[in-house]
Every structure is written in structure tokens, then in C-alpha cells.
């Protein structure tokens, strides 16, 4: 969402190796629940049709992330703007 879909993440996959032990360390960055997540200003006008995702709070993202099955699409799909959407980049509010 921050790059307006310009940079894509990859799905994390672990490969089991029966000959060597593997250790993973998960790290997370969790902003305040009211933190606004939106495209960086420099990237907001890029991409087909302008903004790919609507602005949303970390709380909205967190709830959507935990309400889905791991087999579902990435939860960012929920925040994609739909054709003919009126969402615009709203610095600092949800209006």
C-alpha cells in the first residue's frame, strides 16, 4: 500500500530440509492503531488509474488480517480501490 503497488511483496515460504536444522526469527513493526496507512506522496499518482489502495488505519488492517483464512488472498486486496471509487488520498483523516 505504501508504494501504491509499485513494489510487490513475495509470499513467505519455508522449505524443510531433513539434513539441516532451520531456525526462523519473526520480527514485526506495529504502529499505533490510529496510524494512517496510505501511499507515499511521491508514488500516489503512479500506477494505472492513480491510487491502487484507499487510505486505512492500522487497526483496520489488523482486523482484516486476522479475520481471514491463511488460504485467502492477501488482506490488502480488501483495501483496493474499486472501479469508479471516490476514494482519494486523505492525509491525516478518513473523510
MARTORLO-752699 format. One record per atom (N, C-alpha, C, O, CB): residue number from 1; atom name; x, y, z. Coordinates in steps of 0.2 Angstrom, whole numbers, plus 2048, in hexadecimal, padded with zeros to 3 digits. Each point is the difference from the previous one (the first is absolute). Glycine has a CB too. Layout:
# residues N
 num atomo  px  py  pz
 NUM    CA   X   Y   Z
...
END
This chain:
# residues 95
 num atomo  px  py  pz
   1     N 804 7FA 800
   1    CA 7FC 806 800
   1     C 804 806 800
   1     O 7FF 805 7FD
   1    CB 7F8 7F5 809
   2     N 80F 806 7FE
   2    CA 804 806 800
   2     C 803 802 7F9
   2     O 801 806 7FF
   2    CB 802 7F7 80D
   3     N 7FF 7FE 7F0
   3    CA 803 801 7FA
   3     C 7FA 801 7FA
   3     O 802 800 7FA
   3    CB 809 7FA 80A
   4     N 7EF 806 7FE
   4    CA 7FB 800 7FB
   4     C 800 7FA 7FB
   4     O 7FF 801 7FA
   4    CB 801 80C 807
   5     N 802 7ED 801
   5    CA 801 7FA 7FC
   5     C 806 800 7FB
   5     O 800 7FC 7FC
   5    CB 7F3 803 806
   6     N 811 806 7FF
   6    CA 806 801 7FC
   6     C 805 7FA 802
   6     O 803 7FD 7FB
   6    CB 7FB 810 803
   7     N 803 7F2 808
   7    CA 804 7FB 802
   7     C 7FC 7FA 803
   7     O 7FC 802 804
   7    CB 80D 806 7FE
   8     N 7F8 7F2 7FD
   8    CA 7FC 7FB 802
   8     C 804 7FB 805
   8     O 806 7FF 7FF
   8    CB 7F4 801 7F6
   9     N 802 7FE 810
   9    CA 803 7FB 805
   9     C 7FF 7F9 7FD
   9     O 7FC 7FF 7FC
   9    CB 801 809 80E
  10     N 807 7F4 7F9
  10    CA 800 7F9 7FE
  10     C 7FC 7FC 806
  10     O 801 802 805
  10    CB 809 7FF 7F3
  11     N 7F3 7FA 806
  11    CA 7FD 7FB 806
  11     C 806 7FD 803
  11     O 805 7FD 7FC
  11    CB 7F0 801 7FE
  12     N 80B 802 80C
  12    CA 806 7FC 804
  12     C 7FE 7F9 800
  12     O 7FB 7FE 801
  12    CB 807 80C 806
  13     N 803 7F2 7F7
  13    CA 800 7F9 800
  13     C 806 7FD 803
  13     O 806 803 7FE
  13    CB 7F3 7FD 7F7
  14     N 806 7FB 80F
  14    CA 806 7FD 803
  14     C 801 7F9 7FD
  14     O 7FB 7FC 7FF
  14    CB 803 80A 80C
  15     N 808 7F8 7F3
  15    CA 801 7F9 7FE
  15     C 803 7FC 805
  15     O 805 802 803
  15    CB 7FD 803 7F1
  16     N 7FC 7F5 80D
  16    CA 802 7FC 806
  16     C 806 7FC 7FD
  16     O 800 7FD 7FA
  16    CB 7F5 802 80B
  17     N 810 801 7FF
  17    CA 806 7FC 7FE
  17     C 801 7FA 805
  17     O 802 802 806
  17    CB 804 808 7F4
  18     N 7FA 7F0 804
  18    CA 801 7FB 805
  18     C 807 7FF 802
  18     O 801 7FC 805
  18    CB 7F5 7FE 7F6
  19     N 80F 809 802
  19    CA 807 7FF 802
  19     C 803 805 804
  19     O 805 800 803
  19    CB 7FC 7FA 7F3
  20     N 7FB 80C 80A
  20    CA 803 806 804
  20     C 7FA 803 804
  20     O 7FB 801 7FD
  20    CB 80F 801 7FB
  21     N 7F7 800 80E
  21    CA 7FC 804 804
  21     C 7FE 807 7FD
  21     O 805 803 7FD
  21    CB 7FF 7F6 80D
  22     N 7F7 809 7F7
  22    CA 7FE 807 7FE
  22     C 7FD 804 806
  22     O 7FC 7FD 803
  22    CB 802 7FF 7F1
  23     N 804 80A 80C
  23    CA 7FD 804 805
  23     C 7FE 807 7FD
  23     O 803 803 7FC
  23    CB 804 7F8 80D
  24     N 7F2 807 7F9
  24    CA 7FE 806 7FD
  24     C 7FE 805 806
  24     O 7FE 7FE 805
  24    CB 7FD 7FC 7F1
  25     N 807 80C 809
  25    CA 7FE 805 805
  25     C 7FB 805 7FD
  25     O 802 804 7FB
  25    CB 80A 7FB 80B
  26     N 7EE 802 7FC
  26    CA 7FB 804 7FE
  26     C 801 807 803
  26     O 801 800 806
  26    CB 7F7 7F7 7F8
  27     N 808 80E 7FE
  27    CA 800 807 803
  27     C 7FA 804 7FD
  27     O 7FF 7FF 7FA
  27    CB 80E 801 808
  28     N 7F0 804 802
  28    CA 7FB 804 7FE
  28     C 800 807 802
  28     O 803 802 805
  28    CB 7F6 7F4 7FC
  29     N 804 80F 7FB
  29    CA 800 807 802
  29     C 7F8 801 800
  29     O 7FD 800 7FB
  29    CB 80F 803 800
  30     N 7F2 7FF 80B
  30    CA 7F9 802 801
  30     C 7FF 807 802
  30     O 802 802 806
  30    CB 7FC 7F2 7FD
  31     N 800 810 7F9
  31    CA 7FF 807 802
  31     C 7F9 801 804
  31     O 7FD 7FB 801
  31    CB 809 809 7F4
  32     N 7F9 802 80D
  32    CA 7FA 801 804
  32     C 7F9 7FE 7FC
  32     O 801 801 7FA
  32    CB 805 808 80D
  33     N 7F5 7F5 7FC
  33    CA 7FA 7FE 7FD
  33     C 7FD 805 7FB
  33     O 7FD 7FF 7FB
  33    CB 801 7F9 80F
  34     N 803 80F 7F8
  34    CA 7FD 805 7FC
  34     C 805 803 7FB
  34     O 7FF 805 7FC
  34    CB 7FA 7FE 80E
  35     N 80D 7F9 7F5
  35    CA 805 802 7FB
  35     C 7FD 7FF 7F9
  35     O 7FD 7FB 7FE
  35    CB 80C 802 809
  36     N 7F7 809 7F5
  36    CA 7FD 7FF 7F9
  36     C 805 7FD 7FB
  36     O 806 802 800
  36    CB 7F4 809 803
  37     N 804 7F0 7F9
  37    CA 804 7FD 7FB
  37     C 7FE 802 7F9
  37     O 7FA 7FF 7FF
  37    CB 808 7F7 809
  38     N 802 80D 7F5
  38    CA 7FE 802 7F9
  38     C 806 801 7FC
  38     O 806 800 802
  38    CB 7F1 806 802
  39     N 809 7FB 7F5
  39    CA 805 800 7FC
  39     C 805 806 801
  39     O 7FD 805 802
  39    CB 7FC 7F5 7F5
  40     N 80D 805 808
  40    CA 805 806 801
  40     C 7FE 805 7FB
  40     O 7FE 7FE 7FA
  40    CB 80B 7FA 80A
  41     N 7F7 80E 7FE
  41    CA 7FE 806 7FB
  41     C 804 7FF 7F9
  41     O 7FC 802 7FB
  41    CB 802 805 810
  42     N 808 7F7 7F5
  42    CA 804 800 7FA
  42     C 7FD 7FB 7FB
  42     O 801 800 7FA
  42    CB 809 804 80D
  43     N 7F3 7F7 7FC
  43    CA 7FD 7FA 7FC
  43     C 7F9 800 7FF
  43     O 7FD 7FC 7FD
  43    CB 80C 7FE 807
  44     N 7F3 80B 7FF
  44    CA 7F9 800 800
  44     C 7FD 801 7F9
  44     O 7FA 7FD 7FF
  44    CB 806 807 80D
  45     N 803 7FF 7F0
  45    CA 7FE 801 7F9
  45     C 802 7FB 7FB
  45     O 7FE 800 7FB
  45    CB 801 80C 808
  46     N 805 7EF 7FF
  46    CA 803 7FB 7FC
  46     C 7FB 7FA 800
  46     O 7FC 7FF 804
  46    CB 810 805 7FE
  47     N 7F5 7F8 7F9
  47    CA 7FC 7FA 7FF
  47     C 7FA 802 7FB
  47     O 7FE 805 7FF
  47    CB 806 7F7 80D
  48     N 7F9 7FE 7F2
  48    CA 7FA 801 7FC
  48     C 7FA 803 804
  48     O 7FE 7FD 805
  48    CB 806 7F9 7F4
  49     N 7FA 810 805
  49    CA 7FA 802 803
  49     C 801 804 806
  49     O 7FB 801 804
  49    CB 7FF 7F6 7F7
  50     N 80C 80B 807
  50    CA 802 803 806
  50     C 801 7FC 806
  50     O 803 7FB 800
  50    CB 7F6 80E 7FC
  51     N 803 7F8 809
  51    CA 801 7FC 807
  51     C 7FD 7F9 7FF
  51     O 7FB 7FF 7FD
  51    CB 804 80C 809
  52     N 805 7F0 7FC
  52    CA 7FE 7F9 800
  52     C 7FC 7FF 806
  52     O 7FB 7FC 800
  52    CB 80F 801 7F9
  53     N 7F8 805 80D
  53    CA 7FD 7FF 806
  53     C 7FD 806 803
  53     O 803 805 7FF
  53    CB 805 7F1 803
  54     N 7F3 809 802
  54    CA 7FD 806 804
  54     C 804 801 806
  54     O 803 7FB 802
  54    CB 7F1 803 7F9
  55     N 80C 807 808
  55    CA 803 801 807
  55     C 7FC 7FC 805
  55     O 7FA 800 800
  55    CB 80A 80C 7FD
  56     N 800 7F1 808
  56    CA 7FD 7FD 805
  56     C 804 800 806
  56     O 806 802 800
  56    CB 7F5 7F6 7F8
  57     N 802 807 80E
  57    CA 804 800 806
  57     C 803 7F9 801
  57     O 7FE 7FB 7FE
  57    CB 7FB 80E 807
  58     N 80C 7F7 800
  58    CA 803 7FA 802
  58     C 7FB 7FB 803
  58     O 801 7FA 7FF
  58    CB 80A 80C 802
  59     N 7F1 7FD 803
  59    CA 7FB 7FC 803
  59     C 7FB 7FC 7FB
  59     O 7FF 7FA 801
  59    CB 801 80E 809
  60     N 7FE 7FC 7F1
  60    CA 7FD 7FD 7FA
  60     C 803 7FA 7FD
  60     O 7FE 7FA 7FF
  60    CB 7FD 811 7FF
  61     N 80C 7F6 801
  61    CA 804 7FB 7FD
  61     C 801 7FA 804
  61     O 7FF 7FA 7FE
  61    CB 807 80F 7FC
  62     N 7FB 7F8 80D
  62    CA 801 7FB 805
  62     C 7FA 7FB 800
  62     O 800 7FA 800
  62    CB 808 80E 807
  63     N 7F2 7FC 7FA
  63    CA 7FA 7FC 800
  63     C 7FE 7FC 7FA
  63     O 7FE 7FA 800
  63    CB 7FE 80F 807
  64     N 806 7FA 7F3
  64    CA 7FF 7FC 7FA
  64     C 805 7FA 7FF
  64     O 7FE 7FB 7FE
  64    CB 7FE 810 7FD
  65     N 80A 7F6 807
  65    CA 805 7FB 800
  65     C 7FE 7FA 804
  65     O 801 7FA 7FE
  65    CB 808 80F 801
  66     N 7F5 7F8 807
  66    CA 7FE 7FA 804
  66     C 7F9 7FE 7FF
  66     O 7FE 7FA 803
  66    CB 809 80B 806
  67     N 7F5 7FE 7F3
  67    CA 7F9 7FD 7FF
  67     C 800 7FB 7FA
  67     O 7FB 7FE 7FE
  67    CB 800 80D 806
  68     N 80B 7F5 7F8
  68    CA 800 7FB 7FA
  68     C 803 7FA 801
  68     O 804 7FF 805
  68    CB 7FC 80B 7F4
  69     N 7FF 7F1 803
  69    CA 804 7FA 800
  69     C 806 801 7FD
  69     O 801 804 7FC
  69    CB 7F4 7F5 803
  70     N 810 803 803
  70    CA 807 800 7FD
  70     C 800 7FE 7F8
  70     O 804 802 7FC
  70    CB 801 7FB 80F
  71     N 7F5 800 7F3
  71    CA 800 7FE 7F9
  71     C 7FD 805 7FC
  71     O 800 800 7FA
  71    CB 7FE 7F5 809
  72     N 7FF 811 800
  72    CA 7FD 805 7FC
  72     C 805 804 7FD
  72     O 806 800 801
  72    CB 7F1 800 807
  73     N 807 805 7F4
  73    CA 804 805 7FD
  73     C 804 804 805
  73     O 7FD 800 806
  73    CB 7FC 800 7F0
  74     N 80C 804 808
  74    CA 803 804 805
  74     C 7FB 805 803
  74     O 7FC 802 7FC
  74    CB 80F 7FD 7FE
  75     N 7F5 803 80C
  75    CA 7FB 804 803
  75     C 800 807 7FC
  75     O 7FB 804 801
  75    CB 805 7F6 80A
  76     N 805 808 7F2
  76    CA 800 807 7FD
  76     C 7FB 800 7FA
  76     O 7FE 806 7FE
  76    CB 80E 7FB 805
  77     N 7F2 7F9 7FA
  77    CA 7FB 800 7FB
  77     C 7FA 804 803
  77     O 7FC 803 7FC
  77    CB 809 7F2 7FF
  78     N 7F9 80A 80B
  78    CA 7FA 803 803
  78     C 801 808 7FF
  78     O 7FA 803 800
  78    CB 805 7F3 808
  79     N 807 80D 7F8
  79    CA 800 807 800
  79     C 801 803 7F9
  79     O 801 806 800
  79    CB 804 7F9 80C
  80     N 7FB 7FD 7EF
  80    CA 801 802 7F9
  80     C 7FA 805 7FE
  80     O 7FA 7FE 802
  80    CB 80D 7F7 7FB
  81     N 7FA 810 800
  81    CA 7FB 804 7FD
  81     C 7FD 7FC 7FB
  81     O 803 7FD 7FC
  81    CB 803 80E 807
  82     N 7F3 7F6 7FC
  82    CA 7FC 7FD 7FB
  82     C 7FF 805 7FA
  82     O 801 806 802
  82    CB 7F9 7F2 807
  83     N 805 805 7F1
  83    CA 7FE 805 7FB
  83     C 7FB 805 802
  83     O 7FB 7FE 803
  83    CB 808 7F9 7F5
  84     N 7FE 80F 806
  84    CA 7FB 805 801
  84     C 800 802 808
  84     O 7FB 804 802
  84    CB 7FE 7F8 7F4
  85     N 80C 802 80E
  85    CA 800 802 807
  85     C 801 807 800
  85     O 804 803 7FC
  85    CB 800 7F2 807
  86     N 7FA 80E 803
  86    CA 801 807 801
  86     C 806 801 805
  86     O 801 806 802
  86    CB 7F3 7FD 7FB
  87     N 80F 7F8 805
  87    CA 805 801 805
  87     C 806 804 7FD
  87     O 802 800 7FB
  87    CB 7FB 7F5 80A
  88     N 806 810 800
  88    CA 805 804 7FE
  88     C 805 7FF 806
  88     O 7FE 7FF 805
  88    CB 7FB 809 7F3
  89     N 80D 7FA 806
  89    CA 805 800 806
  89     C 7FE 806 805
  89     O 800 806 7FE
  89    CB 809 7F6 7FA
  90     N 7F6 802 80E
  90    CA 7FE 804 805
  90     C 806 801 806
  90     O 800 7FC 804
  90    CB 7F3 801 7F9
  91     N 811 807 802
  91    CA 805 801 805
  91     C 7FD 802 807
  91     O 7FD 805 801
  91    CB 80B 7FE 7F6
  92     N 7F9 7F8 80E
  92    CA 7FE 801 806
  92     C 7F8 7FF 802
  92     O 7FF 801 806
  92    CB 80A 807 7FA
  93     N 7F3 7F6 7FC
  93    CA 7F9 7FE 802
  93     C 7FD 7FB 7FB
  93     O 803 7FE 7FB
  93    CB 7FC 80D 80A
  94     N 7FB 7F2 7FD
  94    CA 7FD 7FB 7FC
  94     C 7FA 803 7FC
  94     O 7FD 7FC 7FC
  94    CB 806 7FC 80C
  95     N 7FC 80F 7F8
  95    CA 7FB 803 7FC
  95     C 800 7FF 7F9
  95     O 7FC 802 7FC
  95    CB 803 806 80D
END
